[in-house]
Amino acid sequence: MTQFQINFRREAFRRERAEARRRAVGIGVWLTYFGVLAVLIGLYGLNCAALQTRTEQLERQLARQRSLRQGGTEWVASATDVAGVEPWVSDAGRWRDLLGALPRLLPEGARLTGIQFNPDGVTGGERKLLLDGVLRTEPRLGGTAGVTDFVSTIARDSLFASQFHSVRLVSTRAREGSREAEFEVECR
């Protein structure tokens, strides 16, 4: 009897398993390398396509600007055009003062939800300002009493009276059981 016995099948199994592991790791490294390379090339391709579309867009914009510049002589406004536009352009300070006065004129529990200047989009003509808002009313006053008080306050205000000859309540809605009344005020 020999003291050492070698199991050749077990040794062959271990070698095959080590070789299979080595091959699997090699394939994994190979797939990772080429996968990352494919992703990088794909990202470069996407970047190139985005750059091309942006370049085409800029070229179109430049061509349009050049065609506008070459379109003819410059436009010179007539005296009547300038006179028609001047009141709208020169009164930025007055609009700042008007909008600054609104918080002082709003009653307790009221908030504005929208302010529209020239909502009809008409050029020239008279100024028009629409104020949309919500007023929280007291149950004993009724839904629209606070709104009419607000309209009369705006109409009596010296700043608004100097800019608008007419301040009127366009619409008001007070829901039954609700303490809030929605309103729309027009200043002309």
C-alpha positions as CSV (number, residue, x, y, z in Angstrom):
1,M,0.0,0.0,0.0
2,T,1.1,3.4,-0.8
3,Q,0.8,6.3,1.6
4,F,-0.3,8.8,-1.0
5,Q,-3.1,8.2,-3.4
6,I,-3.7,10.7,-6.2
7,N,-7.2,11.0,-7.5
8,F,-6.6,11.9,-11.1
9,R,-10.3,12.6,-11.8
10,R,-10.5,15.2,-9.0
11,E,-7.3,16.9,-10.2
12,A,-8.7,17.0,-13.8
13,F,-12.0,18.4,-12.5
14,R,-10.1,21.2,-10.6
15,R,-8.1,22.1,-13.7
16,E,-11.2,22.2,-15.9
17,R,-13.0,24.4,-13.4
18,A,-10.0,26.8,-13.2
19,E,-9.8,26.9,-16.9
20,A,-13.6,27.6,-17.2
21,R,-13.3,30.3,-14.6
22,R,-10.4,31.9,-16.5
23,R,-12.3,31.8,-19.8
24,A,-15.5,33.3,-18.1
25,V,-13.4,36.1,-16.6
26,G,-11.7,36.7,-20.0
27,I,-15.0,36.9,-21.8
28,G,-16.4,39.2,-19.1
29,V,-13.4,41.6,-19.4
30,W,-13.7,41.5,-23.2
31,L,-17.4,42.2,-23.2
32,T,-16.9,45.0,-20.7
33,Y,-14.1,46.6,-22.7
34,F,-16.0,46.5,-26.0
35,G,-19.3,47.5,-24.3
36,V,-17.8,50.6,-22.8
37,L,-16.2,51.4,-26.1
38,A,-19.5,51.0,-27.9
39,V,-21.3,53.3,-25.4
40,L,-18.5,55.9,-25.8
41,I,-18.8,55.8,-29.6
42,G,-22.6,56.0,-29.3
43,L,-22.3,59.1,-27.1
44,Y,-19.9,60.7,-29.5
45,G,-22.4,60.0,-32.3
46,L,-25.3,61.5,-30.4
47,N,-23.2,64.6,-29.5
48,C,-22.2,64.9,-33.2
49,A,-25.9,64.7,-34.3
50,A,-26.9,67.3,-31.7
51,L,-24.1,69.6,-32.7
52,Q,-25.1,69.3,-36.3
53,T,-28.8,70.2,-35.7
54,R,-27.7,73.1,-33.5
55,T,-25.3,74.3,-36.2
56,E,-28.1,74.1,-38.9
57,Q,-30.4,76.0,-36.6
58,L,-27.9,78.8,-36.1
59,E,-27.2,78.9,-39.8
60,R,-30.9,79.4,-40.5
61,Q,-31.1,82.1,-37.9
62,L,-28.1,83.9,-39.4
63,A,-29.5,83.6,-42.9
64,R,-32.8,85.1,-41.7
65,Q,-31.1,88.0,-40.0
66,R,-29.0,88.7,-43.1
67,S,-32.1,88.7,-45.3
68,L,-33.8,91.1,-42.9
69,R,-30.8,93.4,-43.0
70,Q,-30.7,93.4,-46.7
71,G,-34.4,93.9,-47.0
72,G,-34.2,97.6,-47.7
73,T,-33.9,100.9,-46.0
74,E,-34.6,101.4,-42.3
75,W,-38.1,102.2,-41.2
76,V,-38.6,105.8,-40.1
77,A,-41.6,106.5,-38.0
78,S,-43.8,109.4,-38.9
79,A,-44.7,112.2,-36.4
80,T,-48.2,110.8,-35.9
81,D,-46.8,107.3,-35.2
82,V,-44.4,108.7,-32.7
83,A,-47.1,110.7,-31.0
84,G,-49.4,107.7,-30.8
85,V,-46.7,105.5,-29.2
86,E,-45.2,108.1,-26.9
87,P,-47.8,108.0,-24.1
88,W,-47.4,104.2,-23.9
89,V,-43.6,104.2,-23.7
90,S,-43.0,107.3,-21.5
91,D,-45.2,106.3,-18.6
92,A,-43.2,103.4,-17.0
93,G,-42.9,105.4,-13.8
94,R,-46.6,106.0,-13.7
95,W,-47.3,102.3,-14.0
96,R,-44.9,101.6,-11.3
97,D,-46.7,104.1,-9.0
98,L,-50.1,102.6,-10.0
99,L,-49.0,99.1,-9.2
100,G,-47.3,100.2,-6.0
101,A,-50.6,101.8,-4.9
102,L,-52.7,98.6,-5.3
103,P,-51.6,97.0,-2.0
104,R,-52.6,100.1,-0.2
105,L,-56.1,100.2,-1.9
106,L,-56.9,96.5,-1.4
107,P,-59.2,95.8,1.5
108,E,-58.5,93.4,4.3
109,G,-58.9,89.8,3.1
110,A,-58.5,90.6,-0.6
111,R,-55.9,89.3,-3.0
112,L,-55.3,89.9,-6.7
113,T,-55.1,86.8,-8.9
114,G,-54.4,88.6,-12.2
115,I,-53.4,91.9,-13.6
116,Q,-53.7,92.5,-17.4
117,F,-52.6,95.6,-19.2
118,N,-54.2,96.0,-22.7
119,P,-55.9,92.6,-22.6
120,D,-57.5,93.2,-26.0
121,G,-54.1,93.6,-27.6
122,V,-55.2,96.8,-29.4
123,T,-52.4,99.1,-30.3
124,G,-53.0,102.8,-29.8
125,G,-56.2,104.0,-28.2
126,E,-56.9,104.3,-24.5
127,R,-55.3,102.5,-21.7
128,K,-57.1,99.5,-20.2
129,L,-56.2,97.7,-17.0
130,L,-58.0,94.6,-15.7
131,L,-57.7,93.5,-12.1
132,D,-58.9,90.0,-11.2
133,G,-59.0,88.9,-7.6
134,V,-60.7,87.2,-4.7
135,L,-62.2,89.0,-1.6
136,R,-62.9,87.2,1.6
137,T,-66.1,88.8,2.9
138,E,-67.8,88.7,6.2
139,P,-71.1,86.8,6.3
140,R,-73.1,89.8,7.6
141,L,-72.0,92.1,4.6
142,G,-73.0,89.8,1.8
143,G,-70.8,88.6,-1.1
144,T,-70.5,91.7,-3.3
145,A,-70.7,94.6,-0.9
146,G,-66.9,94.5,-0.2
147,V,-66.2,94.3,-3.9
148,T,-68.2,97.4,-4.7
149,D,-66.5,99.2,-1.8
150,F,-63.1,98.3,-3.4
151,V,-64.2,99.6,-6.8
152,S,-65.3,102.9,-5.3
153,T,-62.0,103.2,-3.4
154,I,-60.1,102.8,-6.7
155,A,-62.3,105.3,-8.5
156,R,-61.8,107.9,-5.7
157,D,-58.0,107.4,-5.5
158,S,-56.2,110.4,-7.0
159,L,-53.5,108.4,-8.7
160,F,-56.0,106.1,-10.5
161,A,-58.4,109.0,-11.2
162,S,-55.6,110.9,-13.0
163,Q,-54.8,107.9,-15.3
164,F,-58.3,106.3,-15.8
165,H,-61.5,108.1,-16.4
166,S,-63.7,105.0,-15.8
167,V,-63.4,102.3,-13.1
168,R,-66.1,99.7,-13.2
169,L,-66.9,96.3,-11.9
170,V,-67.0,93.9,-14.8
171,S,-68.1,90.8,-13.0
172,T,-68.4,89.4,-9.5
173,R,-69.2,85.9,-8.4
174,A,-70.1,84.9,-4.8
175,R,-70.9,81.3,-4.2
176,E,-73.6,80.4,-1.7
177,G,-72.1,79.2,1.5
178,S,-68.6,80.4,0.6
179,R,-67.0,83.5,2.2
180,E,-65.0,84.4,-1.0
181,A,-66.2,86.6,-3.8
182,E,-64.3,86.6,-7.1
183,F,-64.2,89.9,-9.0
184,E,-63.0,91.6,-12.2
185,V,-62.4,95.3,-12.3
186,E,-61.8,97.3,-15.5
187,C,-60.0,100.6,-15.4
188,R,-60.1,102.7,-18.6
